[in-house]
Amino acid sequence: PRHTGGVAYADLEMDRPVHAVVLPPGRRLYQALARALDGGGPAICPLPPDLPPPALRALLAALRPAAVVTAAGERPCENAGPPVAAGPAAVLIATSGSTGEPKIVELSSAALRHSAAAALRRLDARPSARWLCCLPTGHIAGIQVLVRSLVAGAEPIIHERFDVEAVKAVIGAGAAQHVALVPTQLRRLIDAGADLSPVRSILLGGAAAAPELIAAARAAGARVALEHGMSETCGGCVYDGVPLDGVSVDVDAAGLIRLAGPVLLSGYRLRPDLTAAALRDGWFHTGDLGANAGGVLRVLGRADDVINTGGEKIVPGDVERVLSAHPAVKDVAVVGHPDPEWGQRVVAVVVPTGPDPAPDDLLTELRAWARRRLPACAAPREVRLVPLIPLLPSGKPDRARLR
């Protein structure tokens, strides 16, 4: 840990530098997180080590860290941004809105700990109960599994990536009592015949879960809690429609969900404009549509065009910009279509440059093209050929018609 004269940052209430931690899930990241939460080390922004270079450069440009930590060591960064205050930020999470512009959410140690403690109470987790972390730790869902473990004082089991057989083995052996999953992972475990009864709880979030999936999980012995939240609320803050302790939920006149309480972000790094727009009158204003009947929140879907596939949020404009550079693509629009496994699948609606190619061949080409430039989850899973992209009067693609 970085100390000054043997004293931690938190003890001196000093500003702390921000470090981009580009490490896979594992011991080093877990230790860096522990130091960030207790004030003994820099504030950290965990980033996936397998990001394509252009995507990583964009995130680092938005973050402006003092240093980047990788498996090879630590290196200082030019054009570093200012440090963060000791209280308001301990962990920073990279996310994006409907524009695809990177945003860096600042979360305090107090907010993260409150979220974790409230979750443990809601799930009736025993002090010695262990969590299995098999979610990406570049996202709040994976980080919060580690925070819950720190708050509970129980060493987590950390998998570098999700593997059905590895997760089945951990669950079957009774080594972990709690696990957080996205619907796609849960479906794959069920399809593989996993006995889910040994775990005390499965926290399911990241995307809408089909009722038949929940029914199948419970038939396999699972005790499932559905969570709703986002990076700005330290992850899930509403479980099975009921807010965690200290969290307030409201639906405004436009049908948009807003949230309040001790789990909210401190702000967006280096973006006071975004902070002021999102945090108003003590509420965080989300982009989600919902209904709040009898104190139980029902999430109806996103108000924007972001595609939620397998727990990952994909911005259509990002994918369109990449695919439009392919020589076989004259014009393209990207939308999400319902998918029984992924929640939504990324569909590229393409106007080809020449005579209609075979859709399967073009799909193979475009997937490879996208995966070299974007996270793998953003690569289209389906291609549809059209003579023209339908447009709105504004000139924007008519996404509702495309869907």
N, C-alpha and C positions, 0 to 999 in steps of 0.2 A: 504494500500500500504506500501511496505517496503521503508523507507526513512533512510537517515543517517543524524542525527542532524536536522531533519525536512526538509532536502533537497532531492529532488528526484534524482534517479540514473542519469537520463538524464541531470539534471542541473549540476552535478559534472563530467559528461562524464566518469562515473565509469563503470567498468565491472559489469555485472549483473548475478546473479545465474540463473540457469535453473530449473524450476519447471515442473514436469509432473502433468498435471491437469486431473485427471481421474474422470470426472464429466459428467452427462448427459447434453444435451442442456438445457439452462435455465439461470436464473438471475446471479447465482454465476459465471458461465463461462463467461458470457457477461461482467461482471464487471472486472474479471481478465484480459480479453482481452483488455478492455479499459485502464487499468493500464499499461499493457505491451506496448501498442501502444504509450501512452504519456510519457513513461519513468518513471512512478511513482511506478512501481512494477517489479517483476522478469520477465524475458522472460519465456514464457509458451509453453509447448508442450501438446495440448489437445489430450487425448486418450479415446477411448470408454470404459465406465465402464463395459460393458458386454463382454469384450474380455475373452476368456478362459485363465486360469492362465499361461499355457506355452507360449501363444502368448504375453501376457503382460510382462512376464519375459524377453522374447527375445527383446522386444522393450525397456524396461528399461535398459537392458544390453548395448544396442547400444546408448541410450540417456545419460546414467550416470547422472541423475539429482541430484541436491542438495537436493531436497525434492519431495515428492509425496503428492498431495492434492486430497483427496477423500471427499465423503459426511460426513465421520466420523471425518475429520479434516486434519491436516498437520503433516507429519512425515519426519524427515531427513533420508537421504539415506547414507549407507556406500558406499565406493568406488565412491564417487561423482566425476564427471569430472570437468574440469575447467569451470569457468564462461564464458559468451560470452561478447564481447565488446558492449558498449552501443549503437553504431550506427549500426553495421552489422546485429544484430539479435534481434528481438522482439518476433517473433512467430516461433516455430519449428513444422514441419509437418512430421509425420512418413510415409514413403512410402517404396516401394521395387522395384527392377528392375527384369529383367528376371531370375536372379539367385535365387530370393526369399530372398536374404539377406537384413535385415532391413537397411534402410538409413534414416537419419534425415535431412530434408531440412531446412536450416536457411533462414528466410525471414526478411528483415528489415521493420521497421515501414514506412519508406519512400516508399519502393516498394509496400507494401500493400495499402497504402493510394493512391499512384499514380494509381494503378490498379482499386481501388474502384471509384476514381473520374472520371477516363476515362470511366469506365463502365456506371456510372450515366449520363455522357454527351452523350454517344452513345445511351443510352436508352431514352434520353430526360426526365429523372426522375425529378419531381418537388421536391423542398427542403423538403416539408412536407410529401412526399410519403413514405409509410411504406412497408417494406419487410416482407414476410412470410418465416421463416426458418423452413423447414421440411426435410432438408438433414442432414446426420450425421456430427457433428462438429469435429469429429476426422479426417475429410478430409478437404482439402482446399476449396472445393465448399461450405460446410456449414459455415466454418469460414469466407469466403469472404462475405456471406450474412450479417453476423454480422458487418464486417468491413464497408461495404457499408452503413449500418444503422448508424454507428458511424460517418462516414464522412458526411452523409446527415443530421445528427442531428435529426433523426426520430426513435423513439423507435420501434424495430422490434417485430413481433409476433413470438414467438418461440414455436415450438412443439417438444416434446421429441422424437417423432418418427412419421413417415409418416402414416397417417390414412386417407383413402379416404373421409369418411363422415366429419371428422373434417376440412380437407382442403376445401371441398365443402362449408361448412358452412362459413368459413372465406371469401372465394372468393364471395360467394353469398351475403354476408352482405356488401361487398365493404370495408371490414376492412383493406385489404392489396392491394396495387396497383402493386406490383412486387413480383414474386416468382421465385426461381430457382428449377429446377426439373431434374431428369434423365428420359430417355425415358420410362422406366417401369412405373414410377409414372404417367407420362402423359397418358399413355395408360389406366391405371386403372381409372383415372379420366374420360376419354372419355367413357370407358365402363360403368361407373356408371351414365352416362348422365349428367355430370357436365356442367353448362353454364360457359364458360371461358371468356366471353366477359367483365365482370367487371374489370379484371386485365389489366393494361396498357402494361405489358410485361411478358412473360414467357421465362426465360433464360434456354435453354436446352443444357445439356452437359453430360459428363461422359461416353458416349458410342455412337456408331453410331445410328442415328435415321433413320428408314425406311421412304422413301418418303410418303408412304401411311399413316403413323402415322402423319406426318406434315400436310398432306392434311386434315385428319380427325380433327386435332386440330384446324386448321383454319376454318373448317366448323362449329366447335363448338364455334367460336368467338375468338379464341386465337390469340394473336400477339406474334409470336415465334421468338426468336433470337437464332441461333445455335452458340454455343461457342466451341472453341478449345483451350486447354492449359493443364497445369499439375501443380503439386505442385511447381515445380521449376520456374514457371512463375506467381506465385500468382494466379493460376487458369486460367480461360479463358482469353486469350489475343488477340484472333482473333474471331471476331463476324461476322457470315455470310460470312466468307472468307476474311474479311477485318481487318487488325490489328488495335488495339486500338491506340489512340494518343501516339506517342513516341516509339511504338513497330515496329521493322523491322523484315521481314520474308524473308527467302531465302531457296532454295532447292539446296543441294549440288550435286556433280556429281553422287553420289550414289543414288540420289532420296530421301535423308533423309532431313527432315525439320530442319532448325536451326533458332533460334530466338534471338533477341537482344533488348535492351532497358532498361528502369528504373524499369521494373517489375521482373527482374531476381533475382534468389537466390543469397545470399552472399556466400554460399558454403554448403557443407555437414558436419554436426557436427563430429568432431574428425576423418575425413576422407579426408585429403588433397589430397590423390591419386585420389579419386573419383572426387573431385572438379576440379583438374587439367585436368582430362580426359573429363569432361563435359563442362567446361568453357574454350574456346580457342579463342584467338583473339577477345574477346568481344562478342562472340556468345555462346549461349547454344545449344549444339548438342543433338537433341532428337533422339528417336528410332522410329519415325513415318515416314512413307513414304508419300510423297505428290507431288502435281503439282501446280505450281504457274503461272497461265495464266492470263495476263492482270491485274496483281495486286490482283487477287482473289485466295486465297489458297484453294485447294481441298485436303483434307486428305484422303489418300488411305487405310490406315490401319497401324497396327504396324509391325515393322520389326522383332520382336521377337515372342515368342510363348505365351505371356501373354494373358489370357482369360479375356475379358471385359464383365461382366454379370451384368446387371442392374446398371451400373455405378461403379461397384466394379472391381478392377483388381485382378485376381486370378493367382497365379503362379502355373503351373502344377506340378512342382517338390514338392512343399509343400504338395499338396493333395496326390500325389503318395506315398510320405514317410509315411503319415498317413494310407492310405488304405492298403499299403503293409504289415502292421503289423496285419491286420485282419486275423484270422485263415482260412477263406475261400478263401483268395487271394494268389495265387502262384506268379503271376506277374501282373503288372498293368501299364497302361499309361493313361494319362489324356489329353484330347484335348477339344477345344471349337468348338461347332457346331452352325451354325446360328439358331436363335430363334426369332420368330416374336414379342415376348413380352420382352425378356431379352437382345436382341441384340445377345448374345451368351449364350449357356447353357453349363454347365460343364458336360462332358461325360467321364465316367470311362470305359476304355476297359480292361477287366479282363480275365486273365487265371485262372480258379478256381483250387483249390487244389484237389478237388474230382470230382465225377460225376457232370455234369452240374446242378447247382441249378436253381430254378425258378428265372428268372431275376427280376421280381417284388419283390420277397421276399428278394433277395440279395440287391436290391436297397434300400429297407427299412432299412436293417441292416447297409449298408455302410453309408447311410445318417446319421443315429443316431450315428454311430461310428465317423464320421467326425465332426459332430456338437459338440461332447464333447471335441474336440481337436483343432478345427479351427473355424474361424468366420463362421456363418451360410451360408453365400453366397458361401462358398467354397465347400459345400457338393454337391456331384454329383446329377444331375437331371435325369440322364439316365445311365444305365449299359448295355454294350454289351459284350457278351461272345465270346472269340476266343481261338483257341488252342495254338497260339503263338503270341507274340508281334512282328510285323515286325521291323527290325532294319536297320540302316544305316551301311555302312562299318566301321564307327567309333565306333559302338556298341551302339549308342544312338537310342532311338525309332524313327522310321520314321513317324514323326507327320503329314507330308503332306499326306502320304498314309493313315494314320489312319483317318484323316479328311474326 
